[in-house]
């Protein structure tokens, strides 16, 4: 059908990105707008083109996914300080777990499309990285109350979920099957 040309898509993306950044700048603050602009640039100039070049795209994509909590923190506090680290860390690690599990079950599609994903190029690394990030969620969540972002009850609540994630990550690491992913 070809209702939309690449020019239409680029125009729409440019317009919505510009309006989003301007809205953040005028309605929130300059830092949230700058983080949003940097994230759009990181997504379009690094993450997307690197998908066909290197598995590093996954780590860059995890940064892209972890920036929105920084934007929320900047909107609320007006600056970035150590308190934003657990928010960034949880989302970064969760992105790594999530994407490695998804890519595991779609690895034939990624391979056919020419995408350089860990599940395709280094399946053992894919499973190790997922497990490491499942385990990393536990100490990252200890940071939140230690830095005054939340209470120590958070460690108990998140510890139960993160313990479950770590067990699932271990199972995926050991078995490496579609069900475990």
DRENDO-1510 file (C-alpha; in Angstrom, 1 decimal, always signed):
<recs>
REC; n; res; u; v; w
REC; 1; UNK; +0.0; +0.0; +0.0 .
REC; 2; UNK; +2.8; +2.4; +0.9 .
REC; 3; UNK; +0.7; +5.1; +2.4 .
REC; 4; UNK; +3.6; +6.4; +4.3 .
REC; 5; UNK; +7.0; +7.2; +2.7 .
REC; 6; UNK; +10.2; +7.4; +4.6 .
REC; 7; UNK; +9.9; +11.2; +4.4 .
REC; 8; UNK; +6.6; +11.0; +6.2 .
REC; 9; UNK; +8.0; +8.8; +8.9 .
REC; 10; UNK; +11.0; +11.1; +9.4 .
REC; 11; UNK; +8.8; +14.2; +9.5 .
REC; 12; UNK; +6.4; +12.7; +12.0 .
REC; 13; UNK; +9.2; +11.4; +14.2 .
REC; 14; UNK; +11.0; +14.8; +14.1 .
REC; 15; UNK; +7.8; +16.7; +14.9 .
REC; 16; UNK; +6.8; +14.5; +17.8 .
REC; 17; UNK; +10.4; +14.4; +19.2 .
REC; 18; UNK; +10.6; +18.2; +19.0 .
REC; 19; UNK; +7.2; +18.7; +20.6 .
REC; 20; UNK; +8.1; +16.3; +23.4 .
REC; 21; UNK; +11.4; +17.9; +24.2 .
REC; 22; UNK; +9.8; +21.4; +24.1 .
REC; 23; UNK; +7.0; +20.3; +26.3 .
REC; 24; UNK; +9.5; +18.8; +28.8 .
REC; 25; UNK; +11.5; +22.0; +28.7 .
REC; 26; UNK; +8.6; +24.4; +29.3 .
REC; 27; UNK; +6.4; +22.3; +31.5 .
REC; 28; UNK; +9.0; +20.3; +33.5 .
REC; 29; UNK; +12.6; +21.5; +33.4 .
REC; 30; UNK; +15.6; +21.8; +31.2 .
REC; 31; UNK; +17.3; +18.7; +32.6 .
REC; 32; UNK; +14.4; +16.4; +31.9 .
REC; 33; UNK; +14.3; +17.9; +28.4 .
REC; 34; UNK; +18.0; +17.4; +27.9 .
REC; 35; UNK; +17.8; +13.8; +29.1 .
REC; 36; UNK; +14.9; +13.2; +26.7 .
REC; 37; UNK; +16.8; +14.7; +23.8 .
REC; 38; UNK; +19.9; +12.7; +24.6 .
REC; 39; UNK; +17.8; +9.5; +24.8 .
REC; 40; UNK; +16.2; +10.1; +21.4 .
REC; 41; UNK; +19.7; +10.7; +19.9 .
REC; 42; UNK; +21.1; +7.6; +21.6 .
REC; 43; UNK; +18.2; +5.5; +20.4 .
REC; 44; UNK; +18.3; +6.7; +16.8 .
REC; 45; UNK; +22.0; +7.3; +16.3 .
REC; 46; UNK; +23.5; +4.4; +18.3 .
REC; 47; UNK; +21.1; +1.7; +19.4 .
REC; 48; UNK; +19.1; +1.2; +16.2 .
REC; 49; UNK; +22.0; +1.2; +13.6 .
REC; 50; UNK; +24.1; -1.0; +15.8 .
REC; 51; UNK; +21.6; -3.8; +15.9 .
REC; 52; UNK; +23.1; -5.2; +12.7 .
REC; 53; UNK; +26.7; -4.5; +13.7 .
REC; 54; UNK; +27.4; -5.6; +17.2 .
REC; 55; UNK; +25.9; -7.2; +20.3 .
REC; 56; UNK; +26.7; -4.0; +22.2 .
REC; 57; UNK; +23.4; -2.7; +20.9 .
REC; 58; UNK; +21.7; -4.6; +23.8 .
REC; 59; UNK; +23.7; -2.7; +26.4 .
REC; 60; UNK; +23.0; +0.6; +24.6 .
REC; 61; UNK; +19.3; -0.3; +24.4 .
REC; 62; UNK; +19.3; -1.0; +28.1 .
REC; 63; UNK; +20.6; +2.5; +28.8 .
REC; 64; UNK; +17.9; +3.9; +26.5 .
REC; 65; UNK; +15.3; +2.0; +28.6 .
REC; 66; UNK; +16.8; +3.2; +31.9 .
REC; 67; UNK; +16.9; +6.9; +31.1 .
REC; 68; UNK; +13.1; +7.6; +31.6 .
REC; 69; UNK; +13.4; +7.0; +35.4 .
REC; 70; UNK; +16.3; +9.5; +35.4 .
REC; 71; UNK; +14.0; +12.0; +33.6 .
REC; 72; UNK; +11.3; +11.4; +36.2 .
REC; 73; UNK; +13.8; +11.9; +39.0 .
REC; 74; UNK; +15.1; +15.1; +37.4 .
REC; 75; UNK; +11.5; +16.3; +37.0 .
REC; 76; UNK; +10.8; +15.6; +40.7 .
REC; 77; UNK; +14.1; +16.7; +42.3 .
REC; 78; UNK; +15.4; +19.2; +39.7 .
REC; 79; UNK; +18.8; +17.6; +39.5 .
REC; 80; UNK; +20.5; +14.2; +39.3 .
REC; 81; UNK; +22.3; +12.9; +42.4 .
REC; 82; UNK; +23.1; +9.4; +43.8 .
REC; 83; UNK; +19.5; +8.8; +44.6 .
REC; 84; UNK; +18.8; +8.2; +40.9 .
REC; 85; UNK; +21.3; +5.3; +40.7 .
REC; 86; UNK; +19.0; +2.6; +42.0 .
REC; 87; UNK; +16.2; +3.7; +39.6 .
REC; 88; UNK; +18.6; +3.6; +36.6 .
REC; 89; UNK; +20.2; +0.3; +37.8 .
REC; 90; UNK; +16.9; -1.5; +38.3 .
REC; 91; UNK; +15.7; -0.5; +34.8 .
REC; 92; UNK; +19.0; -1.2; +33.2 .
REC; 93; UNK; +19.3; -4.7; +34.6 .
REC; 94; UNK; +15.6; -5.5; +34.0 .
REC; 95; UNK; +16.1; -4.5; +30.3 .
REC; 96; UNK; +19.0; -6.9; +30.0 .
REC; 97; UNK; +17.0; -9.7; +31.6 .
REC; 98; UNK; +13.9; -9.0; +29.5 .
REC; 99; UNK; +15.6; -8.5; +26.2 .
REC; 100; UNK; +17.9; -11.6; +26.5 .
REC; 101; UNK; +14.9; -13.7; +27.3 .
REC; 102; UNK; +12.9; -12.3; +24.4 .
REC; 103; UNK; +15.7; -12.6; +22.0 .
REC; 104; UNK; +16.4; -16.2; +23.0 .
REC; 105; UNK; +13.0; -17.3; +21.7 .
REC; 106; UNK; +13.3; -15.1; +18.6 .
REC; 107; UNK; +16.9; -15.9; +17.7 .
REC; 108; UNK; +16.0; -17.5; +14.4 .
REC; 109; UNK; +14.1; -14.4; +13.4 .
REC; 110; UNK; +17.0; -12.2; +14.5 .
REC; 111; UNK; +19.5; -14.3; +12.6 .
REC; 112; UNK; +17.4; -14.3; +9.4 .
REC; 113; UNK; +17.1; -10.5; +9.7 .
REC; 114; UNK; +20.9; -10.0; +10.1 .
REC; 115; UNK; +20.7; -8.7; +13.7 .
REC; 116; UNK; +23.7; -9.2; +16.0 .
REC; 117; UNK; +22.1; -10.4; +19.2 .
REC; 118; UNK; +23.8; -12.4; +21.9 .
REC; 119; UNK; +21.2; -15.2; +21.6 .
REC; 120; UNK; +22.4; -15.6; +18.0 .
REC; 121; UNK; +26.1; -14.8; +18.1 .
REC; 122; UNK; +27.0; -16.1; +21.6 .
REC; 123; UNK; +24.2; -18.1; +23.3 .
REC; 124; UNK; +26.3; -18.9; +26.4 .
REC; 125; UNK; +27.0; -15.2; +26.9 .
REC; 126; UNK; +23.3; -14.4; +26.5 .
REC; 127; UNK; +22.4; -16.8; +29.4 .
REC; 128; UNK; +25.3; -15.6; +31.6 .
REC; 129; UNK; +24.3; -11.9; +31.1 .
REC; 130; UNK; +20.7; -12.6; +32.0 .
REC; 131; UNK; +21.7; -14.5; +35.1 .
REC; 132; UNK; +24.2; -11.7; +36.2 .
REC; 133; UNK; +21.5; -9.1; +35.9 .
REC; 134; UNK; +18.9; -11.2; +37.8 .
REC; 135; UNK; +21.4; -11.4; +40.6 .
REC; 136; UNK; +22.4; -7.7; +40.3 .
REC; 137; UNK; +18.9; -6.6; +41.1 .
REC; 138; UNK; +19.4; -7.7; +44.8 .
REC; 139; UNK; +22.2; -5.3; +45.7 .
REC; 140; UNK; +20.9; -2.6; +43.4 .
REC; 141; UNK; +17.7; -2.6; +45.5 .
REC; 142; UNK; +19.7; -2.3; +48.7 .
REC; 143; UNK; +20.9; +1.0; +47.3 .
REC; 144; UNK; +17.5; +2.6; +47.3 .
REC; 145; UNK; +17.0; +2.8; +51.1 .
REC; 146; UNK; +20.7; +3.3; +51.7 .
REC; 147; UNK; +20.5; +6.5; +49.5 .
REC; 148; UNK; +17.3; +7.6; +51.1 .
REC; 149; UNK; +15.0; +7.0; +48.1 .
REC; 150; UNK; +12.7; +4.7; +50.0 .
REC; 151; UNK; +12.4; +2.7; +53.2 .
REC; 152; UNK; +14.0; -0.6; +54.1 .
REC; 153; UNK; +10.7; -2.3; +53.5 .
REC; 154; UNK; +11.5; -2.0; +49.9 .
REC; 155; UNK; +14.5; -4.4; +50.3 .
REC; 156; UNK; +12.1; -7.0; +51.8 .
REC; 157; UNK; +9.5; -6.5; +49.1 .
REC; 158; UNK; +11.9; -6.4; +46.2 .
REC; 159; UNK; +14.0; -9.2; +47.7 .
REC; 160; UNK; +11.2; -11.7; +47.4 .
REC; 161; UNK; +10.7; -10.8; +43.7 .
REC; 162; UNK; +14.4; -10.6; +43.0 .
REC; 163; UNK; +15.0; -13.9; +44.6 .
REC; 164; UNK; +12.4; -15.4; +42.3 .
REC; 165; UNK; +14.1; -13.7; +39.3 .
REC; 166; UNK; +17.5; -15.0; +40.4 .
REC; 167; UNK; +16.1; -18.5; +40.6 .
REC; 168; UNK; +14.5; -18.2; +37.1 .
REC; 169; UNK; +17.7; -16.7; +35.8 .
REC; 170; UNK; +19.7; -19.7; +37.2 .
REC; 171; UNK; +17.2; -22.1; +35.6 .
REC; 172; UNK; +17.6; -20.3; +32.2 .
REC; 173; UNK; +21.3; -20.3; +32.6 .
REC; 174; UNK; +21.4; -24.1; +33.3 .
REC; 175; UNK; +18.8; -25.3; +30.8 .
REC; 176; UNK; +19.0; -22.7; +28.0 .
REC; 177; UNK; +15.6; -23.7; +26.7 .
REC; 178; UNK; +12.6; -21.8; +25.3 .
REC; 179; UNK; +10.5; -22.4; +28.4 .
REC; 180; UNK; +13.2; -21.1; +30.7 .
REC; 181; UNK; +13.6; -17.9; +28.7 .
</recs>
